[in-house]
Amino acid sequence: MAVPKHHSAEEVPEIYPLASASRGVFINPALTEPFGLTLLEAAASGLPLVATESGGPVDIIGNCENGLLVDPLDRDAIAEALIKILKESKTWERFSGNGLAGVREHYSWEAHAEAYLEQVRPLPVRHVPVPDTRPLRRAVHYRDRALFSDLDQSLLGEGVERFAETLRQNRRCTNFGIATGRRLDSALTLLKRHGLPAPDVLISSLGTQIHYGAQLVPDDHWAEHLDHLWKPAAVRRALADLPGLTPQPKSEQSRFKVSYLYDPTAAPSVEEINTLLRSRDLTANVIHSFGQYLDLVPIRASKGQALRYVAHRFGIPLEHVLVAGGSGADEDMMRGNTLAVVVANRHHEELSQLADLERIYFAERPHALGILEAIDHYDFFRTCRVPEAQE
C-alpha cells in the first residue's frame, strides 16, 4: 500500500512531517543500501526507522539508535519490527527523539566538517613527502612534457611504425610513458615486437608497478604507498562465492592485483561489489574493462594516480601531459587537467561517456594513427620547449 500513490519531489518535505505527526514509521527494505540519504531525511523529521541490515543503514541506526535493522527477505521480521514500534509508545518516542538528536550530532554539515578535520589534523605530523628528485639522471633532460599511452586497443595497430619514428624525433623534450594493465614482462615483449623505443616510464599491472628507464629501476616508494590498508586475501574471500566471477590464471595475479574473468549476465554489478567490500570494511579500487575483466587493486592504485605521481616526480605540469587510452581502466588518466585522446576504434566502447568533456579529443583515425592525429590537434610537439642545456 502506498499513500499517496504518486508524489512529486517538491512534496517530499511535507510527507515526512505528516508521517511523523501521525506517529508513523519510515521503512527501507532494500536488498542493499550504499548510504541511506532517505533514512537521514526521515530521522531529521522525527520518524523512527526500520531498515535493511546491509550497508549504510547499519551505520546510521548504529550512530543514532533510532530504529531496528531487519533482513529485507524476512517478511515476518519486517512485520514484527513495524508492529513493535507502532504499538510501543515509549519505543516510538525514544527512536524519534534519538533520530532528531543523532542527525544533528553525526550528519549535519557542521558535524561532517568537524569529523573530517579530526581525521586530517594528525596527517601533517605523519606526512612523508613524495620524493621530488628525478628517478634517473637522464630524466632531467626531458622536463617539458610527456606522452603516455596504453598498449592494447590504443597504441598497437595502424601507424605504430610512424608513431615510433615521430617519437624518436622529439625525445629531446618529451618523456615517453606506457601505462598498461599488462604485466611488466608482457608489456616489454610487445614493445620490442613492435619496435617502439624504450619508455622513460613503464606503469604496469593497472598502476600497481612503476619502473624507470631502460634499466627498469623500480619505484619502491610507490609500492610502500600502495600497501596501506590493502588486504588481498580478505578481498578474495569476500568474492569467492559470487556468481559470474572466475579467477584469472596465477600469471595474471600479483601482490597488488586480484583479477577475475567477468560474466555480465551472471555477476553482480561493480556498484554491488563495491557495496559488499565496504560492508566488510575492505578498501579496493574495482576496475571493469573490455566488458569481460574485473580487477581489484589497492584503493591508492590506478593508472591515473600512478601517472600523476610520476608527473610530480618529473616536475611536469599535467597540462603538458598527453594521454591516449582505450578502456575503462584508462578513464582516470584522461579526466582532469591532462590532455587526452580516444582513438577511433574505441569511440563506442567504455570511454564514450567522455565525449562532452574538454581536453579529451576523439580522433577520426584508429590506434597509433589516432594518437598522431591528436599530437597535431594539440600542436603537442611544436609547442615543446627544449631545455637550454640541449639547444
N, C-alpha and C positions, 0 to 999 in steps of 0.2 A: 504494500500500500504506500502511495506517495501523496502527500498533501503539502503544497499544491502539486498537481500533476506536472506542470511546467512552470518555470520561473526564469526571469532574465537575471543577468549578472548584477544589475542595479538593485534587484530586490533582495539579494542575499543578506546584506547588512540588517534588513528588517526581519528576516526569517529566524536568524539566530536568537535575537532577544525575545521574539514571540515564543519560540520553543522553550527558552529559559523561563519566561514568565508563567508558562503553563506547567512548569516543573517536569519538562521532558528530558530526554537523553539523546546525545549525539552518538551514532554508531557508525563505525567504519570497518566493515568486514572484508576488506580487500585481501586477496591472497598474499600480496606483497605491497608495502608502502615505503618507498625510499626515505621520505622525510615525514610529511604529515601536516601540511600547512592548514588544511581544513580543521584538524584537531586543535591547533592553536587558536584559530578563529572561534571555534566553539567554546574552548576554555575561557577565552577572553570575554565571552558573553555569559559566563557562569553556567555553562552546560556540562554536566558530568559526561564521561566518555566510556564507551565500550569499543575496543579496537583490536585489530589483528595483532597477534603476538610476534610479528615479524617486522623488522626494520625500524623506522623512525618512531612509531608509537611506543615501542619499548622504552626508549629514552624519555619521551615526553611524559608518559604516565609515571615513569620512574622518578623524574625530577619534580613533577607537580603533585603526584599522589592524588589524582583527580578522576580515577576511573578503574576499569577492570580490563585485563587482556584476555583474549579468547582465541581458540583455534577457529579460524574462519570456515573450516569444513565441518565443524561440530555444531549442528543446529541446536541441540539441547543445551550446550554450554552457552551459546549466544542468548537463548531464551532465559536461562537461569540468571545470567548477568543482568539483563534488562529488567527482569521482574524484581530482582533484589534491590536495584537502585530505585525503581519506581515505587516499590512498596515500603521501603525503609526510609522514613522521612529524614532521620538523622544522617544516614549514609548519603542521601542526595545533598543535604546541606553541607556536609563535610567535603564532599567531592567538588561541589560548586564553589565554595569558598577557597579551597586549595587551588583550584584551577585559576581563579582570578589572581590570587597572590603569586602562584607559580609562574604564570606568563610574565608578570611584571619583573619577577626576580631573575628568570632564566632566559626569556625570549624577547624582551624589549630591545630596541636598538641600543639603548644605553648599556643594558646588561651584556649584549653581544660585543659591543666595543670594549667594555672592560674585560671580558673574558679573553678577547683577542690580545689585548695589551698585556694581560697577565701571562699569556703564553709566550709572547715575544720579548718581554723585558729581559729574561736571562740570556737571550741569544747573543748580544754583543760581547758578553764576557767569554762565551764559549766559541766565538767565531774564529774560524781558521780561514784566512783569505785564500782565494784561488790563486795559484802561482801566476804571476804576471811576467815571468821570464819566458823567453821563447823556448819551446821544447828542443829545437835544434838550431845550430848556428846559421844554417842556410836559410832558415825561415825569415831571418832579418831582412833578406833581400826582397821578400815578397809581402810587403805590408799594405799595399794599396787596396787590394780586393781579392775575392776568392770566388771560385765556381765549384759548386757541389752538385753531384748528380747521383741518383740511384742507378743501378745497373740494369736489372731486368725491366722490360717494358718501357724504359725511358731512354737510356743511352745506347744500349746494344741493339743494332739493327741498321736501317738505311742511313748512310752517311757517316758511319763511325770512323772510317779512314780519313775523311775530310776533317772531321772534328779533331782527331788526334793531331793532324798537321796544323790546324788553326791554333790548337792549344800550345804546341811546341813553339810557334812563332810569337806567342805572347806570355811565355813563362817568366819573363823578367819582372813583371809587375803583378802577376796573378798566382795565387795559390790554387792548386787543383786538388779537390777532395772527392772521395767516394763515400756515400752513406747508403748502406745496403742492409737488408735483412739476412743476407748470406753470412756464413761463417768466414773467418779470415782466409783460410786455405782455399775455399771455393771461390771467393772474390778474386784472389791473386791469380788463380788459374784462368779465370775469364779475362782479366786484364791482359795477361800475357798472350792468350789465344787471339785477342783482337788487336794486338799491337798498340795498346794505349800506354802513354807514359806512366811511370811510377807516380802515384799520387803523393802529395805532401802530407795528406791526412787520409787515413782509411778508417772510417767509422763502420763497424760491422756488427752483426747479430742484433739488429734493431736498436743501435745506440748503446749497447752494453759494453762494447770494447772500442778503444781508440788507440791507433798506432800511428807513428810519425815517420815519414821519410822512407827511403829505400832500405834502411836498416830495420824498419818496423819496430821502432822503440815504443814499448807500451807505456800508457799513461797510468801509472799506479795510483795517482791521486784520484782519478776518475773512478777506479774500482773501489776505493775506500768510500767514496761519496755514495755509490750505489748500494753498498752493503747495508745501509741504515734501514732498519725495520723490514728487511727482505727475508721471508721465510718460505723458500720454495717447497720444502717437504709438506708444510701445512697447506700450501696452495694446492698441491697435487691431491692431498687427502680430501680437501673440500670439493674438488671437481670430479673425484673418482667415479661417482655413481651417476653423473649427469648423462642423459642420452645424447647422442649425436656428436660426442667428443671422443676421438680416438687418438691416443698419444702418438706423436710422430716418432720415427726411429731415434735411437740414442745419439746418432750422429748429428741430429738437429737440436738436441738439448744442450744446455750449457749451465755453468754456475749461475748465470743471471738470466736465463731464458727457459721457460716451460712452454712447450709447443704442442699443439693438437691439430689434427685434421678436423674441420668443422662442417657438419651436415646441417644446412639451414632448415631442412624440412623436419628435423627431429630435435635439434639442440635449442636450449633456451637462448633468448636474445642477449646481446652484450650487456644491456642495461640490467637484465635479470641476474647475469653472472656477477656483475659489479655489486648488486644488492646482496647476493649470497656471500660474497667475500667480506663486505662491510659488516654483515650480521655476525661474522666470525672474527671480527677485529683484525682482518688481514688487509694489507695495502698492496696493490699491484696496478700496473698500467696495462689494461686489457686492449690488445690491438687485433682488429679483424681486417684481413686483407685478401684481395682477389676472390672474395666470396667463399673461400674454402679453407683458409688458415686462421687459427686463433693462437696468438702468442701472449704470454703473460711475462712481464719484465718488472723490475723494481719501479716503484712509483716515481723515482727520480730519473728513470731511463727512458729515452726515446731518441729518435734521430734528431728531432728539433732541439731538444735540450743539449744533446752532445754537440751539435753544430754551434749553438750559442756559446757554449763553454769554450770550444776551440777558437771561435772568433775573438772571444775575450783574451785568450792566451796569446793570440797572434796580433792583437791590437787592431783588428779590422772592424770598422763600423758595419752594422748589419745592413745598412743601406747600400753597402758596397759588396754584398754577397748575393750571387745569382744561384738559385736552387732549381733543379729540374727533378720532378717526381712523377710517379705514376700510379700510386696506390694509396689506400687509407693510411698506411704506415708513414706516408710522407707528408700528411696534412699539416702536422705541427711544425715542419720545416718551412712550409710555404706561407703560413699565416704570420702576421706581424710585420716587422719592418724590412724583411728581406725582399729582394726582387725574386720573382718566381715564374716558371713556365710549366704548363701542362702540354705535353706533346700530343699531336692529333690522334694517335692510336689509343689515347686514354681519355678522350673527351667525354665519353658516355659511361665511364666507369665511376669509381668511388670518389673522384675529385670534382665531379660535375657541379656540386653544390658551391664550389668556389668561384663560379663564373662571374659573379657580380662584384667580386672584391677587387679593389685597386691593387696594383703592384703584382697581379697574377695574370700572366699573358697566356692565352690559349692559342697555340701555334697552329698553322694550317698544314704543317708537314709532320710526319711521324718520326719517332726515335731521335737519333743524333741530328738529323736534318731540322727537326723542330727546335732543338737546343741552339743550333746555329742561327736559325731564324730569330730566336729570342735575343741572342747576342747582338744581332743587327737592330732589332726593335729597341733595345735599351741602349744602343750605342756603347756597349759594355767595355770593349777594349779601346776604342778610340778616345774615351774619356779617362783612360788609365794614366796614373802619374807614376812614371818610372823613378825610383829613388835616385837622388843625386849621385850617390856613390856608383850607380850603374851607368849613368849617362856618359 
